[in-house]
Amino acid sequence: MLLTKEQLETLHQDFAKFLASQQIDSKEWAHIKKNKPEVVSEELELFSDLVWDDVLTKTRYLEHFSTTQIDLFKCGAKSAHRIVVRVAKPNFNFFEKADYQWFLNNPTHKDISYLQALKNYESERNLEIFNFIKKGSVISKGDLYKSILIQIK
């Protein structure tokens, strides 16, 4: 997946180092941008792949929120431990600050259920994590995962 313009701008220095590793200096890059758009695309795709691979390799925790459910993942080398939190309270919405706070204050309430599972990766680890992200998961530090894991043990 190609990095966005904003992401590339924040990684400008890293991209310059990447180009240097390809023996492409700023003068050569200007020439390529002007005369070889296909090479620009190839270099941007290659750099994006390297950045994504690095990010995904370092990813340990993912979170995915919907209105009544949270999916939390601890991503290991061969599998992901998943915790699912579901709230059956009428009109509940995790995206509403008051509802989320209610959940945090009442983790053992009868309307809250917790499920756990271990999911072995069916394909390459980073690809599976990338697919979770494409479906709406976000990378986290794992604080919520760890907090809930303590609650359900």
Secondary structure as a PSIPRED ss2 file (coil, helix, strand):
# PSIPRED VFORMAT (PSIPRED V4.0)

   1 M C   1.000  0.000  0.000
   2 L C   1.000  0.000  0.000
   3 L C   1.000  0.000  0.000
   4 T C   1.000  0.000  0.000
   5 K H   0.000  1.000  0.000
   6 E H   0.000  1.000  0.000
   7 Q H   0.000  1.000  0.000
   8 L H   0.000  1.000  0.000
   9 E H   0.000  1.000  0.000
  10 T H   0.000  1.000  0.000
  11 L C   1.000  0.000  0.000
  12 H H   0.000  1.000  0.000
  13 Q H   0.000  1.000  0.000
  14 D H   0.000  1.000  0.000
  15 F H   0.000  1.000  0.000
  16 A H   0.000  1.000  0.000
  17 K H   0.000  1.000  0.000
  18 F H   0.000  1.000  0.000
  19 L H   0.000  1.000  0.000
  20 A H   0.000  1.000  0.000
  21 S H   0.000  1.000  0.000
  22 Q C   1.000  0.000  0.000
  23 Q C   1.000  0.000  0.000
  24 I C   1.000  0.000  0.000
  25 D C   1.000  0.000  0.000
  26 S H   0.000  1.000  0.000
  27 K H   0.000  1.000  0.000
  28 E H   0.000  1.000  0.000
  29 W H   0.000  1.000  0.000
  30 A H   0.000  1.000  0.000
  31 H H   0.000  1.000  0.000
  32 I H   0.000  1.000  0.000
  33 K H   0.000  1.000  0.000
  34 K H   0.000  1.000  0.000
  35 N H   0.000  1.000  0.000
  36 K C   1.000  0.000  0.000
  37 P H   0.000  1.000  0.000
  38 E H   0.000  1.000  0.000
  39 V H   0.000  1.000  0.000
  40 V H   0.000  1.000  0.000
  41 S H   0.000  1.000  0.000
  42 E H   0.000  1.000  0.000
  43 E H   0.000  1.000  0.000
  44 L H   0.000  1.000  0.000
  45 E H   0.000  1.000  0.000
  46 L H   0.000  1.000  0.000
  47 F H   0.000  1.000  0.000
  48 S H   0.000  1.000  0.000
  49 D H   0.000  1.000  0.000
  50 L H   0.000  1.000  0.000
  51 V H   0.000  1.000  0.000
  52 W H   0.000  1.000  0.000
  53 D H   0.000  1.000  0.000
  54 D H   0.000  1.000  0.000
  55 V H   0.000  1.000  0.000
  56 L H   0.000  1.000  0.000
  57 T H   0.000  1.000  0.000
  58 K H   0.000  1.000  0.000
  59 T C   1.000  0.000  0.000
  60 R C   1.000  0.000  0.000
  61 Y E   0.000  0.000  1.000
  62 L E   0.000  0.000  1.000
  63 E E   0.000  0.000  1.000
  64 H E   0.000  0.000  1.000
  65 F E   0.000  0.000  1.000
  66 S C   1.000  0.000  0.000
  67 T C   1.000  0.000  0.000
  68 T C   1.000  0.000  0.000
  69 Q E   0.000  0.000  1.000
  70 I E   0.000  0.000  1.000
  71 D E   0.000  0.000  1.000
  72 L E   0.000  0.000  1.000
  73 F E   0.000  0.000  1.000
  74 K E   0.000  0.000  1.000
  75 C E   0.000  0.000  1.000
  76 G C   1.000  0.000  0.000
  77 A C   1.000  0.000  0.000
  78 K C   1.000  0.000  0.000
  79 S E   0.000  0.000  1.000
  80 A E   0.000  0.000  1.000
  81 H E   0.000  0.000  1.000
  82 R E   0.000  0.000  1.000
  83 I E   0.000  0.000  1.000
  84 V E   0.000  0.000  1.000
  85 V E   0.000  0.000  1.000
  86 R E   0.000  0.000  1.000
  87 V E   0.000  0.000  1.000
  88 A C   1.000  0.000  0.000
  89 K C   1.000  0.000  0.000
  90 P C   1.000  0.000  0.000
  91 N C   1.000  0.000  0.000
  92 F C   1.000  0.000  0.000
  93 N C   1.000  0.000  0.000
  94 F C   1.000  0.000  0.000
  95 F C   1.000  0.000  0.000
  96 E C   1.000  0.000  0.000
  97 K H   0.000  1.000  0.000
  98 A H   0.000  1.000  0.000
  99 D H   0.000  1.000  0.000
 100 Y H   0.000  1.000  0.000
 101 Q H   0.000  1.000  0.000
 102 W H   0.000  1.000  0.000
 103 F H   0.000  1.000  0.000
 104 L H   0.000  1.000  0.000
 105 N H   0.000  1.000  0.000
 106 N C   1.000  0.000  0.000
 107 P C   1.000  0.000  0.000
 108 T C   1.000  0.000  0.000
 109 H C   1.000  0.000  0.000
 110 K C   1.000  0.000  0.000
 111 D C   1.000  0.000  0.000
 112 I E   0.000  0.000  1.000
 113 S E   0.000  0.000  1.000
 114 Y E   0.000  0.000  1.000
 115 L E   0.000  0.000  1.000
 116 Q E   0.000  0.000  1.000
 117 A E   0.000  0.000  1.000
 118 L E   0.000  0.000  1.000
 119 K E   0.000  0.000  1.000
 120 N E   0.000  0.000  1.000
 121 Y C   1.000  0.000  0.000
 122 E C   1.000  0.000  0.000
 123 S C   1.000  0.000  0.000
 124 E C   1.000  0.000  0.000
 125 R H   0.000  1.000  0.000
 126 N H   0.000  1.000  0.000
 127 L H   0.000  1.000  0.000
 128 E H   0.000  1.000  0.000
 129 I H   0.000  1.000  0.000
 130 F H   0.000  1.000  0.000
 131 N H   0.000  1.000  0.000
 132 F H   0.000  1.000  0.000
 133 I H   0.000  1.000  0.000
 134 K H   0.000  1.000  0.000
 135 K C   1.000  0.000  0.000
 136 G C   1.000  0.000  0.000
 137 S C   1.000  0.000  0.000
 138 V E   0.000  0.000  1.000
 139 I E   0.000  0.000  1.000
 140 S E   0.000  0.000  1.000
 141 K C   1.000  0.000  0.000
 142 G C   1.000  0.000  0.000
 143 D H   0.000  1.000  0.000
 144 L H   0.000  1.000  0.000
 145 Y H   0.000  1.000  0.000
 146 K H   0.000  1.000  0.000
 147 S H   0.000  1.000  0.000
 148 I H   0.000  1.000  0.000
 149 L H   0.000  1.000  0.000
 150 I H   0.000  1.000  0.000
 151 Q H   0.000  1.000  0.000
 152 I H   0.000  1.000  0.000
 153 K C   1.000  0.000  0.000
